[in-house]
Amino acid sequence: MGNPVVIIGSGLAGYAVARELRKLNTELPIVMISADHGGFYSKPMLSNALSSGKTPESILNGDAVQMASQLKISIRTHCRVVAIDQPGCAVTLVDGEKIFYDQLVLALGADQVHLSLLGDGIEKILTINDLDDYKKFRDALAGKRRVSIIGAGLIGCEFANDLATSGYHVDVIDISAQPLGRLLPPAGGSFIQQKLEASGVVFHLNATTQSVDQMQERLCVTFANGASIETDIVLSAVGLRPRTQLAVAAGLSVNRGIVVNRLLQTQFSNIYALGDCAEVEGKVLPFVMPIAHAARALAATLAGKPTPVFYPAMPVIVKTPSCPTVVSPPDFSITGKWYVDADKDGVKALYRDETGNLLGYALLGAATKEKNNLTAQLPPVLM
Ligand SMILES: Cc1cc2nc3c(=O)[nH]c(=O)nc-3n(C[C@H](O)[C@H](O)[C@H](O)COP(=O)(O)OP(=O)(O)OC[C@H]3O[C@@H](n4cnc5c(N)ncnc54)[C@H](O)[C@@H]3O)c2cc1C
């Protein structure tokens, strides 16, 4: 038997490939290497865990030992890969150990973007991108009441809803004029804003966060216009950046993410990437559905049957129960325009091209019931 398939990363992408590959080949040796605990959990659950009564412990579906036995793979936990020796087909761990591979899968995820802010409280700013971050956040919440969230995007709004409905005072700060500015036209933004405000969320829009300072036990967030708010916890949710450093150092093509073709293959035929770290035919799609499709295709390829990935339309449900919302973001590089139908019960926004073809949508409130019908009319994301 040759060297194993080595998967770097134990997030949804790493586990999805391992699981799909096992279905196709029960013998192939698979080694998963993870910088973290290596347990399996559903990351999207982190942003509605409080209101659904979940703890960090109950979110974990299986630890690394259980997962290794279930999938019949070997899992190296708390092991950071520091280099890829592409010509030698090996990865180097932080302690210098080398692990050789026949095929390498990069499922490295993405890093939270950190704003460069001033103030002596910036060390206290929290971000949540994995279960360990979430544990820290839940520990920090103990006995506290006020949370300020920087960023009114998908993750910021989901946490705001979760915290507000769980009894916390929540301030959300964003530089833009509306929440979910990248996903919703203005009518949709103001609808979700009103619904979240009705749940107790306080928005500070068109506001640039400038500094975070310690004020005895509390923190003070100051905006560029001089206004400030007092809070117990500052959570930053201003976006993600694909983890590409390893790939860059190994000479792999990197653009916004690690560049791969429809086979999820980098320019080196036995190195692949998927999930939040990957850029598939120019698209970086940091969501669960693309991972499921990519993992199935990649597993077939790794098992010996080269299989290009196909992405159908993949709507994203925004987990804001105070304002049910589903979006299928259009490819904004195609010229088109929003057609919006809004009333007190909901917003139906359809993005159409010049000839009237539906390219994407945003549905809020009562309009979400049209999801299936509209999704069927959308073009695939990747043909
Ligand atoms: C709070 C939150 C809510 C979300 N909600 C939704 C949702 O509702 N719907 C949706 O579609 N998407 C949602 N997402 C996005 C979705 O969860 C991600 O797209 C997905 O989990 C990414 O999985 P991944 O495996 O690519 O990356 P990750 O989960 O980040 O995994 C990366 C893995 O790589 C490991 N790693 C990185 N570098 C190294 C190294 N050098 N050596 C060894 N190991 C390394 C890490 O330790 C980790 O195990 C949400 C994200 C967040 C943060």
The ligand as an SDF file (V2000), in Angstrom:
LIG
                    3D

 53 58  0  0  0  0  0  0  0  0999 V2000
  -20.8260   31.4120   13.4230 C   0  0  0  0  0  0  0  0  0  0  0  0
  -20.9200   30.8580   12.0290 C   0  0  0  0  0  0  0  0  0  0  0  0
  -22.1660   30.5240   11.5130 C   0  0  0  0  0  0  0  0  0  0  0  0
  -22.2660   30.0130   10.2210 C   0  0  0  0  0  0  0  0  0  0  0  0
  -23.5010   29.7060    9.7360 N   0  0  0  0  0  0  0  0  0  0  0  0
  -23.6130   29.2020    8.4830 C   0  0  0  0  0  0  0  0  0  0  0  0
  -24.8850   28.8340    7.9570 C   0  0  0  0  0  0  0  0  0  0  0  0
  -25.9120   28.9930    8.5980 O   0  0  0  0  0  0  0  0  0  0  0  0
  -24.9390   28.2970    6.7120 N   0  0  0  0  0  0  0  0  0  0  0  0
  -23.8130   28.1070    5.9580 C   0  0  0  0  0  0  0  0  0  0  0  0
  -23.9090   27.6080    4.8310 O   0  0  0  0  0  0  0  0  0  0  0  0
  -22.5890   28.4560    6.4250 N   0  0  0  0  0  0  0  0  0  0  0  0
  -22.4580   28.9800    7.6630 C   0  0  0  0  0  0  0  0  0  0  0  0
  -21.2270   29.3160    8.1530 N   0  0  0  0  0  0  0  0  0  0  0  0
  -20.0380   29.0300    7.3230 C   0  0  0  0  0  0  0  0  0  0  0  0
  -19.6410   27.5500    7.4440 C   0  0  0  0  0  0  0  0  0  0  0  0
  -19.7190   27.1440    8.7810 O   0  0  0  0  0  0  0  0  0  0  0  0
  -18.2140   27.3800    6.8900 C   0  0  0  0  0  0  0  0  0  0  0  0
  -18.2840   27.6440    5.5000 O   0  0  0  0  0  0  0  0  0  0  0  0
  -17.6380   25.9840    7.1020 C   0  0  0  0  0  0  0  0  0  0  0  0
  -17.8230   25.5130    8.4130 O   0  0  0  0  0  0  0  0  0  0  0  0
  -16.1350   26.0010    6.7580 C   0  0  0  0  0  0  0  0  0  0  0  0
  -15.5960   24.7360    6.9270 O   0  0  0  0  0  0  0  0  0  0  0  0
  -14.0670   24.4520    6.5560 P   0  0  0  0  0  0  0  0  0  0  0  0
  -13.8450   23.0190    6.8770 O   0  0  0  0  0  0  0  0  0  0  0  0
  -13.7810   24.9370    5.1760 O   0  0  0  0  0  0  0  0  0  0  0  0
  -13.2160   25.3850    7.5100 O   0  0  0  0  0  0  0  0  0  0  0  0
  -12.9770   25.3310    9.1020 P   0  0  0  0  0  0  0  0  0  0  0  0
  -14.1730   24.8690    9.8070 O   0  0  0  0  0  0  0  0  0  0  0  0
  -12.4380   26.6670    9.4620 O   0  0  0  0  0  0  0  0  0  0  0  0
  -11.8570   24.2330    9.3090 O   0  0  0  0  0  0  0  0  0  0  0  0
  -10.5030   24.4650    9.0310 C   0  0  0  0  0  0  0  0  0  0  0  0
   -9.6830   23.3860    9.6890 C   0  0  0  0  0  0  0  0  0  0  0  0
   -8.3340   23.5090    9.2470 O   0  0  0  0  0  0  0  0  0  0  0  0
   -7.4690   23.4000   10.3660 C   0  0  0  0  0  0  0  0  0  0  0  0
   -6.2060   24.0460   10.0050 N   0  0  0  0  0  0  0  0  0  0  0  0
   -6.0190   25.2710    9.4910 C   0  0  0  0  0  0  0  0  0  0  0  0
   -4.7140   25.5020    9.2680 N   0  0  0  0  0  0  0  0  0  0  0  0
   -4.0600   24.3750    9.6310 C   0  0  0  0  0  0  0  0  0  0  0  0
   -2.6910   23.9690    9.6360 C   0  0  0  0  0  0  0  0  0  0  0  0
   -1.7160   24.7730    9.1790 N   0  0  0  0  0  0  0  0  0  0  0  0
   -2.3800   22.7390   10.0970 N   0  0  0  0  0  0  0  0  0  0  0  0
   -3.3540   21.8930   10.5360 C   0  0  0  0  0  0  0  0  0  0  0  0
   -4.6510   22.2270   10.5420 N   0  0  0  0  0  0  0  0  0  0  0  0
   -5.0080   23.4440   10.1060 C   0  0  0  0  0  0  0  0  0  0  0  0
   -8.2610   24.0550   11.4810 C   0  0  0  0  0  0  0  0  0  0  0  0
   -7.7490   23.6940   12.7390 O   0  0  0  0  0  0  0  0  0  0  0  0
   -9.6440   23.4840   11.2050 C   0  0  0  0  0  0  0  0  0  0  0  0
   -9.7510   22.1850   11.7390 O   0  0  0  0  0  0  0  0  0  0  0  0
  -21.0970   29.8410    9.4340 C   0  0  0  0  0  0  0  0  0  0  0  0
  -19.8390   30.2010    9.9530 C   0  0  0  0  0  0  0  0  0  0  0  0
  -19.7570   30.7070   11.2280 C   0  0  0  0  0  0  0  0  0  0  0  0
  -18.4130   31.1020   11.7960 C   0  0  0  0  0  0  0  0  0  0  0  0
  1  2  1  0
  2  3  1  0
  2 52  2  0
  3  4  2  0
  4  5  1  0
  4 50  1  0
  5  6  2  0
  6  7  1  0
  6 13  1  0
  7  8  2  0
  7  9  1  0
  9 10  1  0
 10 11  2  0
 10 12  1  0
 12 13  2  0
 13 14  1  0
 14 15  1  0
 14 50  1  0
 15 16  1  0
 16 17  1  0
 16 18  1  0
 18 19  1  0
 18 20  1  0
 20 21  1  0
 20 22  1  0
 22 23  1  0
 23 24  1  0
 24 25  2  0
 24 26  1  0
 24 27  1  0
 27 28  1  0
 28 29  2  0
 28 30  1  0
 28 31  1  0
 31 32  1  0
 32 33  1  0
 33 34  1  0
 33 48  1  0
 34 35  1  0
 35 36  1  0
 35 46  1  0
 36 37  1  0
 36 45  1  0
 37 38  2  0
 38 39  1  0
 39 40  1  0
 39 45  2  0
 40 41  1  0
 40 42  2  0
 42 43  1  0
 43 44  2  0
 44 45  1  0
 46 47  1  0
 46 48  1  0
 48 49  1  0
 50 51  2  0
 51 52  1  0
 52 53  1  0
M  END
$$$$
